[in-house]
Amino acid sequence: MDFAYSQRERMLQDRVCEFIEAQVAGLWVGGGAGLPLPYRHGFGQAWVARGKARPAAADRGRGGEEVTVRTLYTIVNEGAKILEEGIAQRASDIDIVWVYGYGWPRHTGGPMFWADAVGLANIVAGLREFEHRLGDGFSISNLLLERAAVGGRFNS
């Protein structure tokens, strides 16, 4: 997955890191007046003000579909590669890791189960549509392509 950041994304990343550092430093202890301590002491207001004062990078106009493709569909693609390489025996093994290890929402069953519900052909179509934005090293899993071509699923 390509983790290259635009200028705007780097600025947001910096702000999130500052926020986390404030938490680690013990500033985020919540309490009183319904607001966490950093907001009561102006941390939040200063954080927002700094963000507004910086020059905005050009908005690429990312829509919800691109966000879904670049996050969820690529997770499914990587899961298919893991199956191809024999690292996991079953798609459900990947689902268990994501649900219990990474906090994937249980009600969706995991990324591979979710992909079956969405349709592997839809996953492949979305990946192909945005493939030019997914980086030079991106490739669609052969297993995903094969199963999508025959209307197959990961979980039988």
PEUR-V914377 format. One record per residue. N is the residue number from 1. RES is the residue in one letter. OMEGA is omega in degrees with one decimal (NA if undefined). NEAR is the number of other C-alpha atoms within 10 Angstrom. D_FIRST is the distance of its C-alpha to the first C-alpha in whole Angstrom. Layout:
n=N res=RES omega=OMEGA near=NEAR d_first=D_FIRST
n=N res=RES omega=OMEGA near=NEAR d_first=D_FIRST
This chain:
n=1 res=M omega=-178.6 near=14 d_first=0
n=2 res=D omega=-179.5 near=11 d_first=4
n=3 res=F omega=177.4 near=7 d_first=6
n=4 res=A omega=-176.0 near=10 d_first=9
n=5 res=Y omega=171.6 near=10 d_first=12
n=6 res=S omega=-179.7 near=12 d_first=15
n=7 res=Q omega=-178.5 near=13 d_first=18
n=8 res=R omega=179.3 near=16 d_first=19
n=9 res=E omega=177.6 near=12 d_first=16
n=10 res=R omega=179.3 near=12 d_first=17
n=11 res=M omega=178.5 near=16 d_first=20
n=12 res=L omega=178.4 near=13 d_first=19
n=13 res=Q omega=178.3 near=13 d_first=18
n=14 res=D omega=-179.2 near=12 d_first=21
n=15 res=R omega=178.6 near=16 d_first=23
n=16 res=V omega=177.8 near=13 d_first=21
n=17 res=C omega=176.8 near=12 d_first=21
n=18 res=E omega=-179.9 near=13 d_first=25
n=19 res=F omega=180.0 near=18 d_first=26
n=20 res=I omega=177.7 near=14 d_first=24
n=21 res=E omega=177.9 near=13 d_first=26
n=22 res=A omega=177.8 near=14 d_first=29
n=23 res=Q omega=-177.9 near=13 d_first=29
n=24 res=V omega=-179.4 near=10 d_first=29
n=25 res=A omega=176.3 near=9 d_first=32
n=26 res=G omega=179.9 near=11 d_first=34
n=27 res=L omega=-176.3 near=17 d_first=34
n=28 res=W omega=-179.3 near=16 d_first=33
n=29 res=V omega=176.6 near=10 d_first=35
n=30 res=G omega=173.7 near=13 d_first=36
n=31 res=G omega=174.9 near=10 d_first=40
n=32 res=G omega=173.2 near=8 d_first=43
n=33 res=A omega=176.2 near=8 d_first=43
n=34 res=G omega=179.9 near=9 d_first=40
n=35 res=L omega=174.5 near=12 d_first=37
n=36 res=P omega=-175.8 near=16 d_first=35
n=37 res=L omega=-178.3 near=18 d_first=37
n=38 res=P omega=179.9 near=19 d_first=34
n=39 res=Y omega=178.4 near=16 d_first=35
n=40 res=R omega=-178.5 near=15 d_first=39
n=41 res=H omega=175.3 near=12 d_first=39
n=42 res=G omega=-178.9 near=10 d_first=37
n=43 res=F omega=-177.8 near=16 d_first=34
n=44 res=G omega=-179.3 near=15 d_first=32
n=45 res=Q omega=179.0 near=13 d_first=34
n=46 res=A omega=179.7 near=13 d_first=33
n=47 res=W omega=179.3 near=15 d_first=30
n=48 res=V omega=-179.4 near=11 d_first=30
n=49 res=A omega=178.1 near=11 d_first=32
n=50 res=R omega=179.3 near=11 d_first=30
n=51 res=G omega=179.5 near=15 d_first=27
n=52 res=K omega=-176.6 near=10 d_first=30
n=53 res=A omega=-177.4 near=8 d_first=31
n=54 res=R omega=177.9 near=10 d_first=28
n=55 res=P omega=-177.6 near=9 d_first=28
n=56 res=A omega=173.7 near=11 d_first=25
n=57 res=A omega=-179.7 near=11 d_first=22
n=58 res=A omega=179.3 near=9 d_first=23
n=59 res=D omega=-179.9 near=7 d_first=21
n=60 res=R omega=178.8 near=7 d_first=19
n=61 res=G omega=178.3 near=7 d_first=20
n=62 res=R omega=176.4 near=8 d_first=17
n=63 res=G omega=180.0 near=8 d_first=19
n=64 res=G omega=-178.9 near=9 d_first=18
n=65 res=E omega=179.8 near=11 d_first=17
n=66 res=E omega=178.5 near=17 d_first=14
n=67 res=V omega=178.5 near=11 d_first=13
n=68 res=T omega=-178.6 near=14 d_first=14
n=69 res=V omega=-175.2 near=22 d_first=12
n=70 res=R omega=178.7 near=19 d_first=9
n=71 res=T omega=-172.3 near=12 d_first=9
n=72 res=L omega=-178.7 near=16 d_first=11
n=73 res=Y omega=178.9 near=22 d_first=11
n=74 res=T omega=174.2 near=23 d_first=7
n=75 res=I omega=178.1 near=17 d_first=9
n=76 res=V omega=179.6 near=27 d_first=12
n=77 res=N omega=178.3 near=26 d_first=10
n=78 res=E omega=176.1 near=17 d_first=9
n=79 res=G omega=178.3 near=24 d_first=12
n=80 res=A omega=177.4 near=24 d_first=14
n=81 res=K omega=177.5 near=19 d_first=12
n=82 res=I omega=176.4 near=18 d_first=14
n=83 res=L omega=178.4 near=20 d_first=17
n=84 res=E omega=-176.1 near=15 d_first=17
n=85 res=E omega=179.1 near=11 d_first=17
n=86 res=G omega=178.5 near=10 d_first=20
n=87 res=I omega=173.6 near=12 d_first=18
n=88 res=A omega=-179.2 near=15 d_first=19
n=89 res=Q omega=-175.3 near=12 d_first=23
n=90 res=R omega=176.3 near=15 d_first=22
n=91 res=A omega=-179.5 near=21 d_first=20
n=92 res=S omega=175.1 near=17 d_first=22
n=93 res=D omega=178.3 near=15 d_first=21
n=94 res=I omega=178.7 near=22 d_first=17
n=95 res=D omega=-179.6 near=23 d_first=19
n=96 res=I omega=178.7 near=18 d_first=21
n=97 res=V omega=-178.1 near=14 d_first=19
n=98 res=W omega=-178.5 near=19 d_first=17
n=99 res=V omega=-174.7 near=17 d_first=20
n=100 res=Y omega=-178.9 near=12 d_first=22
n=101 res=G omega=-174.9 near=10 d_first=20
n=102 res=Y omega=176.2 near=10 d_first=17
n=103 res=G omega=175.1 near=11 d_first=20
n=104 res=W omega=-177.4 near=16 d_first=18
n=105 res=P omega=-176.3 near=12 d_first=22
n=106 res=R omega=-174.6 near=13 d_first=24
n=107 res=H omega=177.0 near=8 d_first=26
n=108 res=T omega=174.8 near=14 d_first=23
n=109 res=G omega=-177.0 near=17 d_first=23
n=110 res=G omega=-174.2 near=23 d_first=19
n=111 res=P omega=-177.7 near=27 d_first=16
n=112 res=M omega=175.7 near=28 d_first=17
n=113 res=F omega=178.3 near=19 d_first=21
n=114 res=W omega=179.6 near=17 d_first=20
n=115 res=A omega=176.3 near=23 d_first=18
n=116 res=D omega=-179.8 near=20 d_first=21
n=117 res=A omega=179.4 near=12 d_first=23
n=118 res=V omega=-177.6 near=11 d_first=21
n=119 res=G omega=-177.0 near=15 d_first=22
n=120 res=L omega=177.2 near=27 d_first=19
n=121 res=A omega=177.3 near=21 d_first=20
n=122 res=N omega=178.0 near=14 d_first=19
n=123 res=I omega=-179.5 near=23 d_first=16
n=124 res=V omega=179.7 near=23 d_first=16
n=125 res=A omega=178.3 near=14 d_first=18
n=126 res=G omega=178.9 near=18 d_first=15
n=127 res=L omega=179.2 near=23 d_first=12
n=128 res=R omega=-178.9 near=15 d_first=15
n=129 res=E omega=-176.4 near=12 d_first=16
n=130 res=F omega=-176.5 near=14 d_first=13
n=131 res=E omega=-179.1 near=17 d_first=11
n=132 res=H omega=179.4 near=10 d_first=12
n=133 res=R omega=-175.5 near=13 d_first=11
n=134 res=L omega=174.7 near=18 d_first=7
n=135 res=G omega=-176.8 near=13 d_first=7
n=136 res=D omega=-177.2 near=10 d_first=10
n=137 res=G omega=-176.5 near=7 d_first=8
n=138 res=F omega=171.6 near=15 d_first=7
n=139 res=S omega=179.1 near=16 d_first=10
n=140 res=I omega=-179.1 near=16 d_first=11
n=141 res=S omega=177.0 near=19 d_first=13
n=142 res=N omega=178.9 near=13 d_first=17
n=143 res=L omega=178.0 near=18 d_first=18
n=144 res=L omega=178.6 near=24 d_first=16
n=145 res=L omega=-178.6 near=19 d_first=18
n=146 res=E omega=-178.3 near=13 d_first=21
n=147 res=R omega=178.6 near=15 d_first=22
n=148 res=A omega=-177.8 near=20 d_first=21
n=149 res=A omega=-178.5 near=12 d_first=23
n=150 res=V omega=-179.1 near=10 d_first=26
n=151 res=G omega=-176.6 near=12 d_first=26
n=152 res=G omega=-179.8 near=16 d_first=25
n=153 res=R omega=173.4 near=18 d_first=23
n=154 res=F omega=-179.5 near=20 d_first=21
n=155 res=N omega=-177.5 near=11 d_first=24
n=156 res=S omega=NA near=6 d_first=28
